[in-house]
């Protein structure tokens, strides 16, 4: 029998594997819900930093000269160049009170997605013009944004740890319980690579089912939460609204498949290396196991 088909049959007939898939799917859905909240929080932080604090998407500041400020001529040169860069919507200078010195130059972008290209163009021109200045994004000026990203990374790591523990435990127990079956397949001519593929494929099937369940739950949750926020609350922004971000979902699927493969590596190698005669013994504590 094909190792992949055999592994699928084992997963569908085993309650333990389906329970593990549900646990992994639930952890992924919780992380996606939290990621939606973090995305909304970061959007609020961006508005606060860019608009309310007038930092702009990019902020040009003087470094190491003249009291760390620009004179009027330097500010005018920077203003002229920055205004002509593709993607820049507005350039605003922030003068110091009671003087002609300029504290910083704020650059507002038409599309925040082009931030790195604009930043590279500004930094390159400043070097060529001999102006000692740095170009910083609003994220570098906001410690709250860094904290939000750290929380999201920690939540993702916890979810992957749960997935690894659940899939690894189920795969190990299944391989141990089916040692006679795997030994029989070896005795009938299946190569060690085939046994390895059966055990590893079980882990990948569990991860695949978990990812599919998580994707379906995320879309349903996003639809239900958004409808509830719009119909039941006068302030929908106060809700934690999950988002069906395709890129984030595909990244989660790839991550959980990779974690499943790593979790199944040890039991799969152990099963593949087991001598068929030892595997057919009833005592799992035999040195052959």
N, C-alpha and C positions, 0 to 999 in steps of 0.2 A: 504494500500500500504506500502511496505517496506520503512522505513525512508531514507535509503541510496539511493534507486532508486528515491524516490520523490525529494530528495535534488539534485541528478544529473539532473533530469528533469528541476528543477527550474534554475539550473546554465546554462544548455544548452539553455534554452529559454530566459534567461535574458542577455541583452547586457551589463548591468552594471557589472555583475559578470565576463563576458569575458574581459571587459575593465580592471577590477582590476587584472585579471590574467596576462594580457599583461604588466601592470605597474610593477607587482612584478617580472615577468620574465625578464623584461628589467633591473631592478635594480640588480638582481642576476647575469645577464650576465656582467654588467659593473664591478661588484665586482670581478668576475672571471677573466675578462681581466686585472684588476689591480693586482690581485693575481699572474697572469702570469708574469707581469712586476716585481713585488716584488721578485718572485722566481728567476728570472734572475739576478736581482740586488744583491740578497743575494749570488748567486753563484759567482758573480764578487767580492763581499766583502770577501768571503771565500778564493778565490784564492789570493787576495791581502794580507790578513792577514797570511795565511798558508805558501804561497810560497814567495811572494815578501818581506814581513816583517819578514819572517823566524820564525814565532811564533809556527809553527806546529799545528796539530789538537788539541794537548794538550801541555800545557806548565807547567813545574815543576819549581817552584821558592822557594827560601829559605825564611823563615819568622822568624823574631825576634832573629837572632843570627849571629855573625860573619860578620856584615855589610851587612846582607841579601844576602850573596853569599855562594856557596859551595866550599869546598876545593877539591883538585884533587882526594882524596880517596873517598869522598862522591859521587862525580860526576861519578867516575868509577863504584861504586857499583850500583848507580841508572841506569847507562847505561847498565850494565850486566843484571840486572833484567828486565828492560823495554824491552830490545831487545828480551827477551825470552817469553814475553806475547803474547798470541794468538791475531792476528789482527794488530800487530805493524809491519810496513814495514821498518821504519828507526828511529834511535835515534841520535840526533845531539846535542852536547854541544856547548855553546856559551861562550868562555872565555873572561874575561876582558882584554883590551889592556894593555900590559906592566906588567902582573902579572900572577900568577898561579891560581887565583881564578876563579870560574865558575859562570857566572851571572844567567844562566838558562839552563834547558835541554828541548829541543823541541822534541816531539814525533809525528811522522807521521804515519798515519793509512792506511792500505790497503783498508779498507772500513769504511767510516765515520759513517755508520749505527751502528757500534759496539763501538761508542765512550763512552757510559755510562759504558759498561762492563769493558773496558780497564781503564777508569778513576777510577772505584771502585777498581780494582785490584791494581793499582798504589798507591792509597790513603791508602788502607789497608796495603800494604807492607811498605810504609813510616812510618806508625804508629808503626808497629812491629819492624822496624829497628831503631826506635828512632830518625828519622831525621825530624826536624821541617820544613816541606815544604808544599806548597799548589799545587793542580793540577787544572789548569784552562783551559777551552776550549777557542778556538779563539773567540767565540761569546761573552764571558764575557769580552774580551779585546777590543771588537769593539763596540763603542757607535752607529755607523752607523747601525749595524745590529739590535740593539734594536729599533732604530727609525723606521726602515723599518717595523718591526713587529708591532709596535704601529700604524703606518699608516694603515696597513692591517686590524688590529682589529677595528680601527675607521671606516674604509670603510664598514666592515661587519656589524657593529652596525647600521650604517646609513641605509644600505639596509634592515636590519631586522625591523628597525623602520618604513621605508616606507611600508614594507609588512604588518606590524601590523596595520598601519593607514588605508591602502587601504582595507584590508580584514575586519577589524572591522567596518569601515564606511559602506561598502556594505552589510555586514551581518545585521547590525542594521537597515538600510533602508529597506532591503528585509523583515525582520521580522515585521517591522511596516506596510509595505504595504500589507503584507499577513496575517495580524492579523485576518481577517474574515475567511480565509482559515484554519489557525491553530486552531481557536476557533471551527470551524465546525468539524475538525478532532477530537478535544477533545469531542465535543458533540456526535460524532458517536462512541466513545469508546476508542480513543487513549489515552494512559496514558501520564502524564507529561514527563516521561522519553523519550517517543517517540517523543514528540514535541521538547524536548531538542536535541535529536539525529538528527532531521531534520535540525535544525538551525546550529548545530555544523558540520554536514556532509557537508553542503553547503560551509562552510569556508574551510574544508579539501579538498573538490573537487576543489575549486578555487586554493588553494595552490598546489594541485597535478598537475593541468593543468599548473600552472606557472612553477613548477619544471621541468615538461616534456619539455615545450617550452624552458626553459633556457638551459637544457642539449643539446637539438637539436641545439640551437643557438650557444652554446659554441663550440660544435664539428665542426659546419660549419665555425664559425669564426676562430677557430684554423687552420683548413685546408686552408682557404682562405688567412689568414695572413702569414702563413708559406710559402705557394707557392709564394705569392707576394714578400716576403722578399728574397726568393732564386732566383727569376727570374728577379726582377726589380731593386734590389739594389746590389751594389758591397760590401756593408757592412751590411749583414743581422743582425749582432749583435746590430745594432743601432735601430732596430725595437722593438716594444713592442709585443712579441710573446706569446699569450695565450697558455696554456697547458691543455689538457684534463686529469686532475688528477682525477682518479676515487674516491680515498679516500676523496678528497676535495669536489667533487660533491655530494657524499653520505652524507657528513656532512652538506652541504648546504641544501639538501632535508630534512634531519631530523630537522634542525633548523627552516626552514620555516614552516614545518608541526606543530612543537611545538608552534611557534609564532601564527599561524593561530588558533590553539585550544585555546590559551590564549585570543586572540582578540575576539573570538566568545563566550567566556564564559559568559560575562555579558548579551548580547542580548539573548543567548540561555536560561539562567536561568530566565530572565524576561519573555520570551515567555512561558516557561514551567509553571511558577507560575500564569499566567494570568487566571482569572476565565472565562470559556467559555461564560457566559452571558455578561460579560463586553467586551470580545473580539468581540462579534457580534454587539456591538454598533458602530455607525458611527463616534463618536467623539473620536479620539485618545488621547485627553487630559483628558479623564475620569480618575478618581483616580485608576480604576482597571488596567490601563496601566502604 
